[in-house]
Structure formats: C-alpha cells, structure tokens
Amino acid sequence: MLLEVSAYPKPGNVHRTRDYSETRFEHFLASAVASRPHFEEAAQRGILISRAKISSEEAQVGSIIRDAVISMMHSQHGGNTSLGTVTLLVPLAVAAGMTLHKRRFSSSALRRNLAQILRATTVTDALAFYKAIAYAKPSGLGRVPQLDVRDQASRRRIIRKGLKLLDIFLMAADRDSICLEWVTDYKSTFELGYPYFRRELSRSDDINEATVNTYLKILSQIPDTLIARKAGLQKARSASNRAKEALALGGASSSAGRMVIERLDEALRANKHLLNPGATADVTASVLALGTLSGFRP
C-alpha cells in the first residue's frame, strides 16, 4: 500500500506530489499503517489453515476486511482511502500465510491457496463486507437493482438465499474490477500486472518507474470501473487510450511519456466529477504485494 501511493506521477490519483482537495498523501500513509495488524491477523489465519487447526471457511475474510476498514477510517480524516485495496490484500495475506508457512513459496502455490480462500467465503463474510462498505461510504457506487448495499433488505436477502461473498462479487464482476479479480483468482494481478512489473524492474531497476508504468499498463488494458461508474464507459476508455499513448512513448521512463501522463492527470482532475482511476490503483497495490511476497525489496 505504501509503495503504491508513493509512486508518482499516477494520473488521476493521490501520490507523493499530488493530493485531492480533501484527501491527502498523508491520509493514505496513515491508512496503510492502520491496516497492518489486520493483514497480520489474516496471515496468522492462513498459518492455522495450513496446520489444519481451522477450516478455510474460518478465515473470516469479510470480518477482517470490515475491521481493517474501521481502523482505516479511524486513523485519518481523509475519508475512504483503501477499501478496494484492503479487499484485495486481505485474502492475499491469508493465502500468503498458508503458502509461506510451508517455506516453499511460489506464485502458483500462492494463487492456488488464494483460490481456496475465495471459494470458502461464507454468508457471514458477505454481511461483514456490507458493513465495511457502509462504514467507508465509497464514492461512485451508483444504484443496482439487486442487493444494493444501501438497501437494508439486501442483508435479509443474503441470509435467506445463503449468498457467500464470492457469490455477490460474481454478480458485480461486470461493473467492478475488484469483484472481477476475486472471481478470476486475481487474473489481472497474476497474469497482467505482475509479469509486466517484473519486466519493468529488470529493464530499469527503478521501483517508481516500474510501478507507474505497471499502473499505466493495467489502465491501458482494463478501463477503470470507478471512472465508468462516475462518468460512463466512454470516459473510462478514453483514459485507457491515453494511458496506452503514454506507454507507447516510454511512460514514466521518458520525458515524452511523462508529458502525456501529466496531461491525462490534469484532464482527470478537471472533470466536474473527480475521475480517479481508483480500481487501477487497487490492482496495482495487489501486484506490488505479490512482488514483495515473491522477494522483491525496494
């Protein structure tokens, strides 16, 4: 989380040289620090699962996400900074505990364990996650006809139908990149972002350039769903095309690429609705987590 928010310039999002009017770089730092004990709890549960002390269903992913969000909101006054990132990183932390406990780490083993945890979510996880959303009050949610998080009847419907958290994310996968990551076992993280991040690091050994270019790569391939919900798919695709243009010119590694990045940043911030590619930032954080678990150190 700290590496992701520090990377600059990430067009449309907070980074070390650019804030929003009400949410600053320091708010993201505080949120990351506040999240740490919850990631540790998630990893400890993964260790217990690997020792057969508890079942995968007892990972309590939803409750850990909820508690991390509460800590995040209490740690600073900038509002919701990290709901999406925490939603991706908590299951990854459980899987990391399962994988690293056996002292034979591989990304393929991590992904197998991750898939196991995602499929083992429960109704209790779903209800806890709805509380996390209510607490964070994320922007750009919009209204949906079924299981809207602001509809009190949704919780009763979840219980009555026995819907697990993964079931709910499956329903939302066509409009939310975080949900899509869950239902595809983090395809964008493992198959798009991480291989590109490794190539960028091997090319320049510059963590900042590698992170920004990975962010641009993800944005160029996957129109940001937060932008799409706020302003429509056409705006999201336009941002993706600009990210692709920046990468073609060298991205953060060249002056020409940086010029396009800066123009995109201004365009996203100038919109009447702040068009921040928040989902892209969340997936980038997931890529960086996989990198650190694989042994990378800045």
Protein Blocks (a to p, Z undefined) as FASTA:
>chain_A
ZZmmmpccdehiacfkbccfklcfklmmmmmmmmmmmmmmmmmmmmmmmnomacfklnom
mmmmmmmmmmmmmmpcnbjfklmmmmmmmmmmmmmmmmmmnopacfklmmmmmmmmmmmp
cfklmmmmmmmmmmnopghkbpafbhpaklmklmmmmmmnopafklmmmmmmmmofklmm
mmnoommmmmmmmmmmmmmmmmnopaklmmmmmmmmmmmmmccfklmmmnojklmmmmmm
mmmmmmmnopjmbfklmmmmmmmmmmmmmpmbdcdffklmmmmmmmmmmmmmnopaZZ
